[in-house]
Amino acid sequence: FGGTIEAWYVRIDAKGYKPALSSPLQDSGEQDFALEKGQDITGRILMADGKPAVGIKMAIGFGGSDIFINGADLMMNRDQPALTTDAMGKFDLPPQLGNFIILGVSPEGYVRADQDQLAKSSDLHLIPWGAIDGTIMVDGKPAADESINGYEANQRYRAGEPYVNFALNAKSDAQGKFHLSNVPAGDMAISRL
């Protein structure tokens, strides 16, 4: 990171309207926005048994935004809309432009869907969290009090795309054993910090 920022942008989000993005701003000044009507992103989240997933904390990720998941909690930038599913598991998010993802998390699991998946079905199913248990070995011996980091093996930052980061952290015990909880499905990588 670091370096010089050449320009700032202002993004305007409003319920029922497509987002608007300013032209590059280098200095203070005025900017006019003309918002266009848009279609809200609606759907519902269901538990594995088909019952509504109530109280799921949700966020939308759009080009250049970051969503961090720490345990079963969303840690979002200030510019991202967030909400919670209602008693029927329903959500209603503001319209978006281009590629986006929605993400929902709870202690029971998570859901992640992009614009293409939502176009096929507005019913999304909560995916149960997994876990990783292991023993850290250094020079062939169990290593105590080591910091362990887990992350999605294929997740890469791509300019202009939303970025999701599952923060998986643990410390090894006296026997070198560690436990990572709230692990999403898929290929994971583990490193010692």
PyMOL CGO cylinders between C-alpha atoms (Angstrom):
from pymol import cmd
from pymol.cgo import CYLINDER

trace = [
    CYLINDER, 0.00, 0.00, 0.00, 1.19, 3.57, 0.35, 0.3, 1, 1, 1, 1, 1, 1,
    CYLINDER, 1.19, 3.57, 0.35, 1.89, 5.90, -2.52, 0.3, 1, 1, 1, 1, 1, 1,
    CYLINDER, 1.89, 5.90, -2.52, 0.11, 8.98, -3.70, 0.3, 1, 1, 1, 1, 1, 1,
    CYLINDER, 0.11, 8.98, -3.70, -3.63, 9.14, -4.23, 0.3, 1, 1, 1, 1, 1, 1,
    CYLINDER, -3.63, 9.14, -4.23, -4.26, 10.97, -7.48, 0.3, 1, 1, 1, 1, 1, 1,
    CYLINDER, -4.26, 10.97, -7.48, -8.01, 11.43, -7.10, 0.3, 1, 1, 1, 1, 1, 1,
    CYLINDER, -8.01, 11.43, -7.10, -10.98, 10.84, -4.82, 0.3, 1, 1, 1, 1, 1, 1,
    CYLINDER, -10.98, 10.84, -4.82, -14.45, 9.72, -5.84, 0.3, 1, 1, 1, 1, 1, 1,
    CYLINDER, -14.45, 9.72, -5.84, -17.84, 10.27, -4.25, 0.3, 1, 1, 1, 1, 1, 1,
    CYLINDER, -17.84, 10.27, -4.25, -20.47, 7.54, -4.54, 0.3, 1, 1, 1, 1, 1, 1,
    CYLINDER, -20.47, 7.54, -4.54, -24.15, 8.32, -3.94, 0.3, 1, 1, 1, 1, 1, 1,
    CYLINDER, -24.15, 8.32, -3.94, -26.51, 5.45, -2.97, 0.3, 1, 1, 1, 1, 1, 1,
    CYLINDER, -26.51, 5.45, -2.97, -30.26, 5.96, -2.49, 0.3, 1, 1, 1, 1, 1, 1,
    CYLINDER, -30.26, 5.96, -2.49, -33.08, 3.45, -2.10, 0.3, 1, 1, 1, 1, 1, 1,
    CYLINDER, -33.08, 3.45, -2.10, -34.79, 2.86, -5.43, 0.3, 1, 1, 1, 1, 1, 1,
    CYLINDER, -34.79, 2.86, -5.43, -32.03, 4.53, -7.47, 0.3, 1, 1, 1, 1, 1, 1,
    CYLINDER, -32.03, 4.53, -7.47, -28.92, 3.31, -9.25, 0.3, 1, 1, 1, 1, 1, 1,
    CYLINDER, -28.92, 3.31, -9.25, -25.69, 4.46, -7.60, 0.3, 1, 1, 1, 1, 1, 1,
    CYLINDER, -25.69, 4.46, -7.60, -23.93, 7.49, -9.02, 0.3, 1, 1, 1, 1, 1, 1,
    CYLINDER, -23.93, 7.49, -9.02, -20.15, 7.96, -9.04, 0.3, 1, 1, 1, 1, 1, 1,
    CYLINDER, -20.15, 7.96, -9.04, -18.47, 11.34, -9.34, 0.3, 1, 1, 1, 1, 1, 1,
    CYLINDER, -18.47, 11.34, -9.34, -15.80, 12.21, -11.82, 0.3, 1, 1, 1, 1, 1, 1,
    CYLINDER, -15.80, 12.21, -11.82, -12.27, 12.16, -10.34, 0.3, 1, 1, 1, 1, 1, 1,
    CYLINDER, -12.27, 12.16, -10.34, -11.82, 14.85, -7.68, 0.3, 1, 1, 1, 1, 1, 1,
    CYLINDER, -11.82, 14.85, -7.68, -8.40, 16.30, -6.91, 0.3, 1, 1, 1, 1, 1, 1,
    CYLINDER, -8.40, 16.30, -6.91, -9.53, 19.32, -4.95, 0.3, 1, 1, 1, 1, 1, 1,
    CYLINDER, -9.53, 19.32, -4.95, -12.61, 20.61, -3.21, 0.3, 1, 1, 1, 1, 1, 1,
    CYLINDER, -12.61, 20.61, -3.21, -15.44, 21.78, -5.44, 0.3, 1, 1, 1, 1, 1, 1,
    CYLINDER, -15.44, 21.78, -5.44, -18.98, 21.13, -6.52, 0.3, 1, 1, 1, 1, 1, 1,
    CYLINDER, -18.98, 21.13, -6.52, -20.38, 18.04, -8.17, 0.3, 1, 1, 1, 1, 1, 1,
    CYLINDER, -20.38, 18.04, -8.17, -23.92, 17.58, -9.49, 0.3, 1, 1, 1, 1, 1, 1,
    CYLINDER, -23.92, 17.58, -9.49, -25.57, 14.15, -9.53, 0.3, 1, 1, 1, 1, 1, 1,
    CYLINDER, -25.57, 14.15, -9.53, -28.62, 13.03, -11.50, 0.3, 1, 1, 1, 1, 1, 1,
    CYLINDER, -28.62, 13.03, -11.50, -29.88, 9.75, -10.06, 0.3, 1, 1, 1, 1, 1, 1,
    CYLINDER, -29.88, 9.75, -10.06, -31.67, 7.22, -12.27, 0.3, 1, 1, 1, 1, 1, 1,
    CYLINDER, -31.67, 7.22, -12.27, -34.43, 4.96, -10.99, 0.3, 1, 1, 1, 1, 1, 1,
    CYLINDER, -34.43, 4.96, -10.99, -33.28, 1.41, -10.40, 0.3, 1, 1, 1, 1, 1, 1,
    CYLINDER, -33.28, 1.41, -10.40, -34.51, -1.98, -9.22, 0.3, 1, 1, 1, 1, 1, 1,
    CYLINDER, -34.51, -1.98, -9.22, -33.79, -2.90, -5.57, 0.3, 1, 1, 1, 1, 1, 1,
    CYLINDER, -33.79, -2.90, -5.57, -32.03, -6.22, -4.97, 0.3, 1, 1, 1, 1, 1, 1,
    CYLINDER, -32.03, -6.22, -4.97, -34.52, -8.38, -3.09, 0.3, 1, 1, 1, 1, 1, 1,
    CYLINDER, -34.52, -8.38, -3.09, -34.58, -11.98, -1.98, 0.3, 1, 1, 1, 1, 1, 1,
    CYLINDER, -34.58, -11.98, -1.98, -34.59, -14.18, 1.06, 0.3, 1, 1, 1, 1, 1, 1,
    CYLINDER, -34.59, -14.18, 1.06, -32.17, -16.34, 2.94, 0.3, 1, 1, 1, 1, 1, 1,
    CYLINDER, -32.17, -16.34, 2.94, -33.20, -19.78, 4.12, 0.3, 1, 1, 1, 1, 1, 1,
    CYLINDER, -33.20, -19.78, 4.12, -31.64, -22.13, 6.66, 0.3, 1, 1, 1, 1, 1, 1,
    CYLINDER, -31.64, -22.13, 6.66, -30.57, -25.62, 5.52, 0.3, 1, 1, 1, 1, 1, 1,
    CYLINDER, -30.57, -25.62, 5.52, -33.97, -26.96, 6.68, 0.3, 1, 1, 1, 1, 1, 1,
    CYLINDER, -33.97, -26.96, 6.68, -35.84, -24.40, 4.50, 0.3, 1, 1, 1, 1, 1, 1,
    CYLINDER, -35.84, -24.40, 4.50, -36.95, -22.16, 7.37, 0.3, 1, 1, 1, 1, 1, 1,
    CYLINDER, -36.95, -22.16, 7.37, -36.36, -18.39, 7.06, 0.3, 1, 1, 1, 1, 1, 1,
    CYLINDER, -36.36, -18.39, 7.06, -32.92, -17.24, 8.24, 0.3, 1, 1, 1, 1, 1, 1,
    CYLINDER, -32.92, -17.24, 8.24, -33.90, -14.40, 10.57, 0.3, 1, 1, 1, 1, 1, 1,
    CYLINDER, -33.90, -14.40, 10.57, -31.51, -11.64, 11.65, 0.3, 1, 1, 1, 1, 1, 1,
    CYLINDER, -31.51, -11.64, 11.65, -28.74, -12.39, 9.15, 0.3, 1, 1, 1, 1, 1, 1,
    CYLINDER, -28.74, -12.39, 9.15, -26.38, -9.40, 8.97, 0.3, 1, 1, 1, 1, 1, 1,
    CYLINDER, -26.38, -9.40, 8.97, -25.85, -8.52, 5.30, 0.3, 1, 1, 1, 1, 1, 1,
    CYLINDER, -25.85, -8.52, 5.30, -23.66, -6.31, 3.14, 0.3, 1, 1, 1, 1, 1, 1,
    CYLINDER, -23.66, -6.31, 3.14, -23.25, -5.53, -0.52, 0.3, 1, 1, 1, 1, 1, 1,
    CYLINDER, -23.25, -5.53, -0.52, -19.83, -5.45, -2.14, 0.3, 1, 1, 1, 1, 1, 1,
    CYLINDER, -19.83, -5.45, -2.14, -19.28, -3.47, -5.32, 0.3, 1, 1, 1, 1, 1, 1,
    CYLINDER, -19.28, -3.47, -5.32, -16.23, -2.57, -7.41, 0.3, 1, 1, 1, 1, 1, 1,
    CYLINDER, -16.23, -2.57, -7.41, -13.36, -1.47, -5.20, 0.3, 1, 1, 1, 1, 1, 1,
    CYLINDER, -13.36, -1.47, -5.20, -15.10, -2.25, -1.89, 0.3, 1, 1, 1, 1, 1, 1,
    CYLINDER, -15.10, -2.25, -1.89, -13.84, -4.56, 0.84, 0.3, 1, 1, 1, 1, 1, 1,
    CYLINDER, -13.84, -4.56, 0.84, -15.89, -6.76, 3.15, 0.3, 1, 1, 1, 1, 1, 1,
    CYLINDER, -15.89, -6.76, 3.15, -14.10, -8.37, 6.08, 0.3, 1, 1, 1, 1, 1, 1,
    CYLINDER, -14.10, -8.37, 6.08, -15.64, -11.20, 8.08, 0.3, 1, 1, 1, 1, 1, 1,
    CYLINDER, -15.64, -11.20, 8.08, -14.23, -11.69, 11.55, 0.3, 1, 1, 1, 1, 1, 1,
    CYLINDER, -14.23, -11.69, 11.55, -15.76, -14.81, 13.08, 0.3, 1, 1, 1, 1, 1, 1,
    CYLINDER, -15.76, -14.81, 13.08, -19.47, -14.50, 12.30, 0.3, 1, 1, 1, 1, 1, 1,
    CYLINDER, -19.47, -14.50, 12.30, -19.45, -10.70, 12.13, 0.3, 1, 1, 1, 1, 1, 1,
    CYLINDER, -19.45, -10.70, 12.13, -19.21, -8.36, 9.15, 0.3, 1, 1, 1, 1, 1, 1,
    CYLINDER, -19.21, -8.36, 9.15, -16.58, -5.64, 9.39, 0.3, 1, 1, 1, 1, 1, 1,
    CYLINDER, -16.58, -5.64, 9.39, -17.45, -3.17, 6.62, 0.3, 1, 1, 1, 1, 1, 1,
    CYLINDER, -17.45, -3.17, 6.62, -16.18, 0.09, 5.24, 0.3, 1, 1, 1, 1, 1, 1,
    CYLINDER, -16.18, 0.09, 5.24, -18.34, 3.09, 6.05, 0.3, 1, 1, 1, 1, 1, 1,
    CYLINDER, -18.34, 3.09, 6.05, -19.50, 3.37, 2.43, 0.3, 1, 1, 1, 1, 1, 1,
    CYLINDER, -19.50, 3.37, 2.43, -21.23, 0.00, 2.34, 0.3, 1, 1, 1, 1, 1, 1,
    CYLINDER, -21.23, 0.00, 2.34, -24.92, -0.40, 3.05, 0.3, 1, 1, 1, 1, 1, 1,
    CYLINDER, -24.92, -0.40, 3.05, -25.73, -3.00, 5.71, 0.3, 1, 1, 1, 1, 1, 1,
    CYLINDER, -25.73, -3.00, 5.71, -28.97, -4.52, 6.93, 0.3, 1, 1, 1, 1, 1, 1,
    CYLINDER, -28.97, -4.52, 6.93, -30.48, -7.52, 8.65, 0.3, 1, 1, 1, 1, 1, 1,
    CYLINDER, -30.48, -7.52, 8.65, -32.95, -10.03, 7.21, 0.3, 1, 1, 1, 1, 1, 1,
    CYLINDER, -32.95, -10.03, 7.21, -36.52, -9.76, 8.53, 0.3, 1, 1, 1, 1, 1, 1,
    CYLINDER, -36.52, -9.76, 8.53, -38.77, -12.36, 10.21, 0.3, 1, 1, 1, 1, 1, 1,
    CYLINDER, -38.77, -12.36, 10.21, -39.31, -14.07, 6.82, 0.3, 1, 1, 1, 1, 1, 1,
    CYLINDER, -39.31, -14.07, 6.82, -35.59, -14.08, 5.98, 0.3, 1, 1, 1, 1, 1, 1,
    CYLINDER, -35.59, -14.08, 5.98, -36.16, -11.36, 3.36, 0.3, 1, 1, 1, 1, 1, 1,
    CYLINDER, -36.16, -11.36, 3.36, -33.70, -8.63, 2.40, 0.3, 1, 1, 1, 1, 1, 1,
    CYLINDER, -33.70, -8.63, 2.40, -34.02, -5.46, 0.31, 0.3, 1, 1, 1, 1, 1, 1,
    CYLINDER, -34.02, -5.46, 0.31, -30.79, -3.82, -0.83, 0.3, 1, 1, 1, 1, 1, 1,
    CYLINDER, -30.79, -3.82, -0.83, -30.27, -0.72, -2.99, 0.3, 1, 1, 1, 1, 1, 1,
    CYLINDER, -30.27, -0.72, -2.99, -29.79, -1.12, -6.76, 0.3, 1, 1, 1, 1, 1, 1,
    CYLINDER, -29.79, -1.12, -6.76, -26.24, -1.64, -8.04, 0.3, 1, 1, 1, 1, 1, 1,
    CYLINDER, -26.24, -1.64, -8.04, -24.28, -1.15, -11.25, 0.3, 1, 1, 1, 1, 1, 1,
    CYLINDER, -24.28, -1.15, -11.25, -21.87, -3.68, -12.70, 0.3, 1, 1, 1, 1, 1, 1,
    CYLINDER, -21.87, -3.68, -12.70, -20.51, -6.61, -10.74, 0.3, 1, 1, 1, 1, 1, 1,
    CYLINDER, -20.51, -6.61, -10.74, -21.48, -6.96, -7.10, 0.3, 1, 1, 1, 1, 1, 1,
    CYLINDER, -21.48, -6.96, -7.10, -21.83, -9.58, -4.39, 0.3, 1, 1, 1, 1, 1, 1,
    CYLINDER, -21.83, -9.58, -4.39, -24.07, -9.85, -1.39, 0.3, 1, 1, 1, 1, 1, 1,
    CYLINDER, -24.07, -9.85, -1.39, -22.84, -11.48, 1.76, 0.3, 1, 1, 1, 1, 1, 1,
    CYLINDER, -22.84, -11.48, 1.76, -24.74, -12.52, 4.87, 0.3, 1, 1, 1, 1, 1, 1,
    CYLINDER, -24.74, -12.52, 4.87, -23.31, -13.96, 8.09, 0.3, 1, 1, 1, 1, 1, 1,
    CYLINDER, -23.31, -13.96, 8.09, -24.62, -15.40, 11.33, 0.3, 1, 1, 1, 1, 1, 1,
    CYLINDER, -24.62, -15.40, 11.33, -23.31, -17.77, 14.00, 0.3, 1, 1, 1, 1, 1, 1,
    CYLINDER, -23.31, -17.77, 14.00, -24.96, -20.64, 12.03, 0.3, 1, 1, 1, 1, 1, 1,
    CYLINDER, -24.96, -20.64, 12.03, -23.34, -19.93, 8.67, 0.3, 1, 1, 1, 1, 1, 1,
    CYLINDER, -23.34, -19.93, 8.67, -23.00, -17.57, 5.75, 0.3, 1, 1, 1, 1, 1, 1,
    CYLINDER, -23.00, -17.57, 5.75, -24.30, -16.86, 2.25, 0.3, 1, 1, 1, 1, 1, 1,
    CYLINDER, -24.30, -16.86, 2.25, -22.45, -15.29, -0.66, 0.3, 1, 1, 1, 1, 1, 1,
    CYLINDER, -22.45, -15.29, -0.66, -23.98, -14.61, -4.09, 0.3, 1, 1, 1, 1, 1, 1,
    CYLINDER, -23.98, -14.61, -4.09, -23.07, -12.45, -7.05, 0.3, 1, 1, 1, 1, 1, 1,
    CYLINDER, -23.07, -12.45, -7.05, -25.34, -10.67, -9.54, 0.3, 1, 1, 1, 1, 1, 1,
    CYLINDER, -25.34, -10.67, -9.54, -25.48, -13.75, -11.80, 0.3, 1, 1, 1, 1, 1, 1,
    CYLINDER, -25.48, -13.75, -11.80, -26.56, -16.10, -8.99, 0.3, 1, 1, 1, 1, 1, 1,
    CYLINDER, -26.56, -16.10, -8.99, -29.24, -13.63, -7.85, 0.3, 1, 1, 1, 1, 1, 1,
    CYLINDER, -29.24, -13.63, -7.85, -30.58, -13.37, -11.42, 0.3, 1, 1, 1, 1, 1, 1,
    CYLINDER, -30.58, -13.37, -11.42, -31.19, -17.15, -11.37, 0.3, 1, 1, 1, 1, 1, 1,
    CYLINDER, -31.19, -17.15, -11.37, -32.85, -17.32, -7.93, 0.3, 1, 1, 1, 1, 1, 1,
    CYLINDER, -32.85, -17.32, -7.93, -33.64, -14.84, -5.18, 0.3, 1, 1, 1, 1, 1, 1,
    CYLINDER, -33.64, -14.84, -5.18, -33.81, -17.69, -2.62, 0.3, 1, 1, 1, 1, 1, 1,
    CYLINDER, -33.81, -17.69, -2.62, -30.38, -18.21, -1.08, 0.3, 1, 1, 1, 1, 1, 1,
    CYLINDER, -30.38, -18.21, -1.08, -29.46, -20.95, 1.40, 0.3, 1, 1, 1, 1, 1, 1,
    CYLINDER, -29.46, -20.95, 1.40, -27.24, -20.41, 4.43, 0.3, 1, 1, 1, 1, 1, 1,
    CYLINDER, -27.24, -20.41, 4.43, -24.08, -22.52, 4.20, 0.3, 1, 1, 1, 1, 1, 1,
    CYLINDER, -24.08, -22.52, 4.20, -22.97, -23.93, 7.57, 0.3, 1, 1, 1, 1, 1, 1,
    CYLINDER, -22.97, -23.93, 7.57, -19.53, -22.88, 8.81, 0.3, 1, 1, 1, 1, 1, 1,
    CYLINDER, -19.53, -22.88, 8.81, -16.74, -25.41, 8.80, 0.3, 1, 1, 1, 1, 1, 1,
    CYLINDER, -16.74, -25.41, 8.80, -13.72, -25.69, 11.10, 0.3, 1, 1, 1, 1, 1, 1,
    CYLINDER, -13.72, -25.69, 11.10, -10.05, -26.58, 10.77, 0.3, 1, 1, 1, 1, 1, 1,
    CYLINDER, -10.05, -26.58, 10.77, -8.17, -28.35, 13.54, 0.3, 1, 1, 1, 1, 1, 1,
    CYLINDER, -8.17, -28.35, 13.54, -4.47, -29.04, 13.32, 0.3, 1, 1, 1, 1, 1, 1,
    CYLINDER, -4.47, -29.04, 13.32, -1.08, -29.12, 14.96, 0.3, 1, 1, 1, 1, 1, 1,
    CYLINDER, -1.08, -29.12, 14.96, 1.68, -26.68, 14.05, 0.3, 1, 1, 1, 1, 1, 1,
    CYLINDER, 1.68, -26.68, 14.05, 5.11, -28.28, 13.88, 0.3, 1, 1, 1, 1, 1, 1,
    CYLINDER, 5.11, -28.28, 13.88, 8.39, -26.36, 13.79, 0.3, 1, 1, 1, 1, 1, 1,
    CYLINDER, 8.39, -26.36, 13.79, 11.59, -28.36, 13.26, 0.3, 1, 1, 1, 1, 1, 1,
    CYLINDER, 11.59, -28.36, 13.26, 9.57, -31.56, 13.72, 0.3, 1, 1, 1, 1, 1, 1,
    CYLINDER, 9.57, -31.56, 13.72, 8.23, -30.55, 17.17, 0.3, 1, 1, 1, 1, 1, 1,
    CYLINDER, 8.23, -30.55, 17.17, 4.85, -29.13, 18.24, 0.3, 1, 1, 1, 1, 1, 1,
    CYLINDER, 4.85, -29.13, 18.24, 5.11, -25.33, 18.47, 0.3, 1, 1, 1, 1, 1, 1,
    CYLINDER, 5.11, -25.33, 18.47, 3.28, -23.54, 21.29, 0.3, 1, 1, 1, 1, 1, 1,
    CYLINDER, 3.28, -23.54, 21.29, 1.85, -20.00, 21.19, 0.3, 1, 1, 1, 1, 1, 1,
    CYLINDER, 1.85, -20.00, 21.19, 2.16, -19.63, 17.40, 0.3, 1, 1, 1, 1, 1, 1,
    CYLINDER, 2.16, -19.63, 17.40, -0.20, -17.28, 15.51, 0.3, 1, 1, 1, 1, 1, 1,
    CYLINDER, -0.20, -17.28, 15.51, -2.10, -19.12, 12.77, 0.3, 1, 1, 1, 1, 1, 1,
    CYLINDER, -2.10, -19.12, 12.77, -3.85, -17.39, 9.89, 0.3, 1, 1, 1, 1, 1, 1,
    CYLINDER, -3.85, -17.39, 9.89, -6.35, -19.02, 7.54, 0.3, 1, 1, 1, 1, 1, 1,
    CYLINDER, -6.35, -19.02, 7.54, -7.65, -17.56, 4.29, 0.3, 1, 1, 1, 1, 1, 1,
    CYLINDER, -7.65, -17.56, 4.29, -9.39, -18.56, 1.07, 0.3, 1, 1, 1, 1, 1, 1,
    CYLINDER, -9.39, -18.56, 1.07, -6.68, -20.03, -1.15, 0.3, 1, 1, 1, 1, 1, 1,
    CYLINDER, -6.68, -20.03, -1.15, -8.10, -18.66, -4.41, 0.3, 1, 1, 1, 1, 1, 1,
    CYLINDER, -8.10, -18.66, -4.41, -9.18, -15.22, -3.19, 0.3, 1, 1, 1, 1, 1, 1,
    CYLINDER, -9.18, -15.22, -3.19, -7.28, -12.47, -4.97, 0.3, 1, 1, 1, 1, 1, 1,
    CYLINDER, -7.28, -12.47, -4.97, -7.71, -8.73, -5.05, 0.3, 1, 1, 1, 1, 1, 1,
    CYLINDER, -7.71, -8.73, -5.05, -8.83, -7.57, -8.50, 0.3, 1, 1, 1, 1, 1, 1,
    CYLINDER, -8.83, -7.57, -8.50, -9.12, -3.85, -9.25, 0.3, 1, 1, 1, 1, 1, 1,
    CYLINDER, -9.12, -3.85, -9.25, -12.72, -2.80, -9.78, 0.3, 1, 1, 1, 1, 1, 1,
    CYLINDER, -12.72, -2.80, -9.78, -14.14, -5.98, -8.18, 0.3, 1, 1, 1, 1, 1, 1,
    CYLINDER, -14.14, -5.98, -8.18, -15.56, -6.47, -4.68, 0.3, 1, 1, 1, 1, 1, 1,
    CYLINDER, -15.56, -6.47, -4.68, -13.15, -8.17, -2.26, 0.3, 1, 1, 1, 1, 1, 1,
    CYLINDER, -13.15, -8.17, -2.26, -14.20, -10.51, 0.57, 0.3, 1, 1, 1, 1, 1, 1,
    CYLINDER, -14.20, -10.51, 0.57, -11.73, -11.48, 3.31, 0.3, 1, 1, 1, 1, 1, 1,
    CYLINDER, -11.73, -11.48, 3.31, -12.57, -14.11, 5.94, 0.3, 1, 1, 1, 1, 1, 1,
    CYLINDER, -12.57, -14.11, 5.94, -10.31, -13.31, 8.93, 0.3, 1, 1, 1, 1, 1, 1,
    CYLINDER, -10.31, -13.31, 8.93, -9.43, -16.68, 10.46, 0.3, 1, 1, 1, 1, 1, 1,
    CYLINDER, -9.43, -16.68, 10.46, -6.97, -16.45, 13.33, 0.3, 1, 1, 1, 1, 1, 1,
    CYLINDER, -6.97, -16.45, 13.33, -5.91, -18.73, 16.17, 0.3, 1, 1, 1, 1, 1, 1,
    CYLINDER, -5.91, -18.73, 16.17, -3.04, -19.38, 18.59, 0.3, 1, 1, 1, 1, 1, 1,
    CYLINDER, -3.04, -19.38, 18.59, -1.56, -22.82, 19.10, 0.3, 1, 1, 1, 1, 1, 1,
    CYLINDER, -1.56, -22.82, 19.10, -1.72, -24.31, 22.59, 0.3, 1, 1, 1, 1, 1, 1,
    CYLINDER, -1.72, -24.31, 22.59, 1.13, -25.90, 24.57, 0.3, 1, 1, 1, 1, 1, 1,
    CYLINDER, 1.13, -25.90, 24.57, 0.90, -29.04, 22.39, 0.3, 1, 1, 1, 1, 1, 1,
    CYLINDER, 0.90, -29.04, 22.39, 0.90, -26.99, 19.15, 0.3, 1, 1, 1, 1, 1, 1,
    CYLINDER, 0.90, -26.99, 19.15, -2.80, -27.68, 18.52, 0.3, 1, 1, 1, 1, 1, 1,
    CYLINDER, -2.80, -27.68, 18.52, -4.99, -24.96, 16.98, 0.3, 1, 1, 1, 1, 1, 1,
    CYLINDER, -4.99, -24.96, 16.98, -8.66, -24.54, 16.00, 0.3, 1, 1, 1, 1, 1, 1,
    CYLINDER, -8.66, -24.54, 16.00, -10.02, -22.22, 13.30, 0.3, 1, 1, 1, 1, 1, 1,
    CYLINDER, -10.02, -22.22, 13.30, -13.79, -21.70, 13.42, 0.3, 1, 1, 1, 1, 1, 1,
    CYLINDER, -13.79, -21.70, 13.42, -16.23, -19.95, 11.06, 0.3, 1, 1, 1, 1, 1, 1,
    CYLINDER, -16.23, -19.95, 11.06, -14.43, -21.38, 8.03, 0.3, 1, 1, 1, 1, 1, 1,
    CYLINDER, -14.43, -21.38, 8.03, -16.20, -20.95, 4.67, 0.3, 1, 1, 1, 1, 1, 1,
    CYLINDER, -16.20, -20.95, 4.67, -16.57, -23.86, 2.26, 0.3, 1, 1, 1, 1, 1, 1,
    CYLINDER, -16.57, -23.86, 2.26, -13.82, -24.22, -0.33, 0.3, 1, 1, 1, 1, 1, 1,
    CYLINDER, -13.82, -24.22, -0.33, -10.06, -24.40, -0.58, 0.3, 1, 1, 1, 1, 1, 1,
    CYLINDER, -10.06, -24.40, -0.58, -8.29, -22.80, 2.36, 0.3, 1, 1, 1, 1, 1, 1,
    CYLINDER, -8.29, -22.80, 2.36, -4.65, -21.92, 2.98, 0.3, 1, 1, 1, 1, 1, 1,
    CYLINDER, -4.65, -21.92, 2.98, -3.04, -21.75, 6.42, 0.3, 1, 1, 1, 1, 1, 1,
    CYLINDER, -3.04, -21.75, 6.42, 0.09, -19.87, 7.40, 0.3, 1, 1, 1, 1, 1, 1,
    CYLINDER, 0.09, -19.87, 7.40, 2.10, -19.21, 10.52, 0.3, 1, 1, 1, 1, 1, 1,
    CYLINDER, 2.10, -19.21, 10.52, 2.52, -15.52, 11.22, 0.3, 1, 1, 1, 1, 1, 1,
]
cmd.load_cgo(trace, "trace")
